[in-house]
Amino acid sequence: MSDTPESTPSDPLSQQEETEVNAHPAQLLSDVASLPALPGVYRYFDVDGAVLYVGKAINLKKRVSSYFQRNHGGTRIGHMVSKIARMETTVVRSEAEALLLENNLIKTLNPRYNILFRDDKSYPYLKMTGSYPSDSVGSSFPRVSYYRGAVEKKHHYFGPYPSAWAVKEAILLMQKVFRLRTCEESMFNNRTRPCLLYQIKRCSAPCVGHISIEDYAQDVANAERFLRGDARDVMAALEVRMMAHSDRLEFEQAAELRNQVSALSSVLHQQSVDNVSDRDVDILAVKVQGGRACVNLAMVRGGRHLGDRPYFPVHVEEGTSFHTDHEGADDAAARPTIEALVLDAFVAQHYLNVPVPPSLVVSQPVSKSLLKALSEQSGVKVSAVHQPREQRRQWLEMAQTNAGLQLARLLSEEGSQQARTRALVDALDLALDELENLRVECFDISHTAGEATQASCVVFHHHKMQNAEYRRYGIEGITPGDDYAAMRQVLMRRYGKLAETLREAEKSGQTPPGTGRLPDLVLVDGGKGQVSMAREVFEQLGLNLSLIVGVEKGEGRRVGLEELVFADGREKVYLGKDSAALMLVAQIRDEAHRFAITGMRAKRAKVRVDGGKLEEIPGVGPKRRAKLLQRFGGVRGVTLASADDIATVDGISRDLAEEIYRALH
């Protein structure tokens, strides 16, 4: 970081600063000069249109101008500023609105110099379906179930929970204590006698009338109160009802309530946090080490600790260096710590789509403006406790321990994965500037006797599998079971347009923005035959043959005996079953195989299940459908049959046969 004082807009620029400014397009500098002194959000783009950074400002003109008036030297921010080619801004009404928009854009645009938390998994909920007895008879017995997705007003939801396991534990409690049903509607509506859950006292069997609507409604109400944290009140009410039944000599009903009280008492005894006033709290602990960070989120809902969940942000070094080098450059004492920056980024991004509880217990101070923005967004006053006491302190210490353990595990796994990447690069003598940039694409073909052929392409990049970049290709127009033709088709579809674009870019000397790149290694699951087919495709496209490597199964198809087959004429290589490079190749190959098989099975199941479409044809009911499937061995056989063949089936007229043929084609 430079020690040169920050220049004001009226200060003369030094020669080096003037050189930096002049390196930017005139339109960009003109846009900066015309910015208003209002709150807003700004985005920086490079020459290829990629987003470099998203930021917010109370005063757009002052903040953005400072980027181009300060000598950043060789810092990370200096490197970023030198890449800026274009800027976009959005003016908003307040700092809180700017903060929310900023983090929405960060999650959407994935900028290179922002701390980014990626989490494509939605949180699970405990769902109480249906309405209450006052609505309709059919919805008088709500069902408790696991749910993940968008919530609906007609149902009641509790959570979110940190994991599926936590939801299932809560459902088990609902069964043990309140004996609420968990069965699907189709089963519930067609029962004639109680199921096993009734026998083991996990359900009150409302399906066959073993409990009244009123009593079941009481159990549902108590379950909801328990989930909201009123467990003590629920137990007291149950005890009052139990004594009332006992006074009326209704000993069977009293015994049922006694069992509920006993089960609830056991649950409360197991809970170590039921004696606190906090009902809904999130505990956030952050740990930074080795250029990586972990935020551990522990959840307390209804006064019960539900478990925790770790989050690992990307761009930690870039994002934190940017803040410390620029936004807090003038006052070293006021600069937030790296941990505080990571925690602020998590809170801002995480609670965009997740309900925020009224109380946060945090290991680092959280920005007051951020808490204000969250309060405005949620309609609930959100507070954060940085140095908690008593029970909250125990929660935080537990979360800090878990954050350290999770980060240590991640660093260990990444170290092992990086060692495998280096071993593969060394074994194949690949020319790479940076080990992290190694990109491997692997292809596999899967089908069942030629049916539902699918090709998969999986991607390994940045030392890990990139699930978002996986692709499946439906293979058509080939002889069923011809794996070589399938491989040829998928490689042409994958690299045909890219090869053409790269050739045109080479002729013109300019690469269009957004153009992809060829991988450093193309793995195909197979030996000489598959490699020969891949060689033909690459020769036709004018691509480098040295990229192609086949993974040939060893003797007896035993794992660890695979050999690598090359398309450029090199001799086969056996790396050894203890080789880290072979472990990585096997990992990528197995992932491609798994991805292909799951796609093939899904496609095959869809084809077979589509037999249900037969019943959608006028004149074809369950009996005629069954005869058709039996006669032709399945829906595929019916599809391949001619109208004359279909007409030979008992009960199918000539006109109906032609109608079936037209419907299937």
C-alpha positions, 0 to 999 in steps of 0.5 A: 500500500502506498503512503502517498496522501489521498488527492482531492479532485482539485489536487494536481496529479503526480506523473505516475497517477496521471499515467494511471488515469490516462490509461483508462478510456476517455468515456470511463473518465467522463462517466466518473466526472459526471457522477452525482453526490448521491448514494448508490451502487457501482460496478466495474467491468474489464475489456471482456465484459467480466465484472471486476467489483461491485461496491456501494457508496453514500456519495458515489462521486467521492467514492468512485473518483478516489479509485482514479486519483490515488496511486495504488502502486503494485497492490491488488487494488492497483491491479484491479483498477488497471483493468477497469474499462467500463463502469455502471452505476445505480442511484438509490434512496438510502445507504440501506437500499444500496447495501441490499442491492450491492449484495444482490448483485454480488451473488448474481454477478460473481465479481472477481474482487468481492468476497462471495458466499456460494450456496445453491442449497435451500434450507429445509423446513418442517411443514405442517400441511392442511388447515385446521378443523374449522376449514373442511373435513378433508383437512382436519388432520394436518400432516407433519413432513420434511419440506424444501422449497418455496413456502405457501401461505396455506401451510405452516412452516417451522425453521429453517433448519441447518440440515435435513437430519435436524428436520427429521429429528424434529419430525421424530419428536412430533411422532413420539410426543404428539403422535402426528401423522406423517403419511401421504394423502393417498395412503391416509385416504385409503387406509382400512386399519392402522399402520405399524406406526400406530402399533409402536405408538408413533401415530394416533391413527386419525386415518381410521378414526382412532382419534377425534378431530378435536383431540387431534387439533389439540395435539397439533396446537401443542406441537406448534407451541412446542416448536415455537419454544413454549414447551414448558407451557405445553407440558403444564397444559397437558398435566392439567388435562391429565388431572381433569381426566383422572378426576372424571375416572377417565383413566385411559385418556389420562394414561395417554396424556401421562405418556405425552407428558413423560415423553415431553419431559424426556425431550426437555431434559435432553435439551441443554438450552431450554432455560434461556430467554432467546427462542430464535437466535443465529450464532455466527463464528468466523475463522480465517487461516491460510488464505481461506475462511470459514463462517460457522452458522449455528441455529437456535429455534424455539429455544432448541439448538438445531445444529450448525452448518459451515460456509466457505467464501471465495475471493477472500484474499482479493476481497479483504485486500481490496477493503484494507488497501482502499476503503479504510486506507486513511485511518489504520485504526478504523480498518475492520479486521479480515474476520469482520469483513468476511462476517459482514459479507456473510450476513449481508449475502446470507440473509437476502433470501433466508429469514433473519432471526431477531438476535445474532450472536457473533464473533466479530462486530457487525456493521450498524448500517448492515443491521439497520438494512436487515431490520428494514428488509425483514420488518423485525428489529435485528440486534447483534451481540459481539461479546455474549455472556452465560448461555450465549457465550457457550453457544459462541465458543461451540461455534468457534470450535466448529469453525476451526475444525471445519476450516482445518478439514478444508485446508487438509482436503485442498492440500491433498487435492492440490498435491494430486493436481501437481502429480498429474501435471508432472506425470503428463508434463503439461505446460501450465503457468499456474497449477490452479488453472488446470482444466480437465474435461472428461467424457463418458457414454452410458446406455442400456442395450442401446436404450436412452443413450446419454453422454456426460461431460464433467469439468475439473478446474481450480483443484475441484469438480465444477458441478455447475459446468457439467453437461449431458448430451442426448445421443440420437441418430446412431446405431443403438449401442454404438459407443464410438459414434456416440463419442464422436457426436458428443465431441463434435457438439462440445468442441465444434463451435469453439474450434471454429470461433478460435480459428476466426479469432486467430485470423482476426487477431481478436478474441470475442468477449465470452469466448470459452477456452479449450481444456488442458486435458480431455479424458475419455473413458475407454481405450484405443477405440475411443481414443481413435475416435476422439483423434479423428474428431480433433483432426477434423476440427484442427485441434491439438491431439496431445490434449486427448488421453484415454483411461483404459481399464486394466486387467480384470477391470480392477481399480488401480490398474488403469493405463493412459492411452494417448492420441498423439502417438505416445506409448501407453503409461501406467502410473501405478496404483498408489500414484496421486495422479492416477487417483485424480484421473480415477476420481474424474473418470468415476464422476463422469461415469456417475453423471452419465449413468444418472442421466441415462437412468432418468431418461430411460425411466421417463421413456418407460413411465411415458406408457402412461401417455397411452391412457391419455389417448381417447379409447385407451383405458387401463385394460387396453394399455396393459394389453398393448404393453404386454403384446409389444414388451413395453412402450418402446415396442408400441412406439416402434409398431406399425398401425397394422401391428397395433390393430392385431391386439385384442380389443383394438380396432383399425381406427383406434390403432391409427389413432394410437400410432398418430398419438405416439408419433 
